[in-house]
Amino acid sequence: MKLQHVIDPVACIACEICIHMCPSSAIMDINGRIVIDPDMCDGSSACLDVCPTGANRHWIDITQTGRITPSEQATWTQLPEGTERSQDDERAVA
């Protein structure tokens, strides 16, 4: 299973703390939506504990679909079906 780290657009309050904490600059704001670029994410988990709402503790199985671009994530009004939430920081980065 290949997992991609994503942010819940409903839970995210766009405080941008995660953007500033990300050492690989993988988290960005696109038109007011905070998204993660899977090509830049290094899996450091530096963003996980700083999020006040836990909006960034979500992963999607992309084994069949392939990576989800930041532009596509920015159009979401909710997380896609099949997204899992975890308290576990030990996640695979796709």
N, C-alpha and C positions, 0 to 999 in steps of 0.2 A: 504494500500500500504506500502510495506517495501522498504526503500531506502538505498542504499550503496554508501558511499562517494568514489569517484575515481578521478584519475588524468589523464588529457588529455595528451597522449604521444606526440602529435604534438606541443602543446603549451608549454610543460614543457622544460625548459632549463637546468634542472638538477643542479641548483645552490645549492641545499640541504638546503636552509634556513628553509623550512618546516620540514625537518628531525630534525633539532636542536630545533625548537620551539614546537614540539609535546610533551606534557607532558606524554603521555602514550606509547611513542616509537613505535607508530603504523605505522609510515612512514619510509620506508627503500629504499635503492638502491639495485636493483637486476640486475646485468649486465648492469649498466648504465641507467636503467629505474627506475624512482621513482614511488613507489606503496604504497598503504595503506592496511594494514592487518585489515580486518573488525572485526576480533576477538579481536583485541587490541584497536581499536579506541573507545575512550570514549565520542566522540562528543563535545569536549571542544571548537572547532572552533579556537583554537590558531593558526592554520596553515593558515587560510583563508586570513587574511589581510596582511600577510607577503609575499605572493607569488607575484613576480613582473609581472607575465603574467596572473594571474588568472587561471592557469591551474588546480588548485585544487578545483574549484567551480563547480563540476559536481557530479551528483547523478544518479544512475541507479535503476530502479524498479526491485527488485529481488524477488518479490512475487512469481512468477512462476519458476524462475530458481534456486533460492538459492544463497548463498554467492559466490562471485567471489574471488578466492584465489590470493594472491600476485604473485605466480608463473604464473598463467594464465594472470593476468594484465601485467606482464613483457613481454608477447609475443605480445601484441597489437601494431599495427602500427597506429591505430586511435581508437577513442572511438566507442564502439558498437552502433548500431542503437537503438534508444529509450533513449539514455542518455540525461538528461536535464541539462542545465546550469542555475544557479541562482545567483543573487546578495544577496539573502536572506540567512542570516547565521542560521536561525531557521530551521534546517533540522533534520529529523529523522535519527538516526543511526541504521542501521540494525545489 
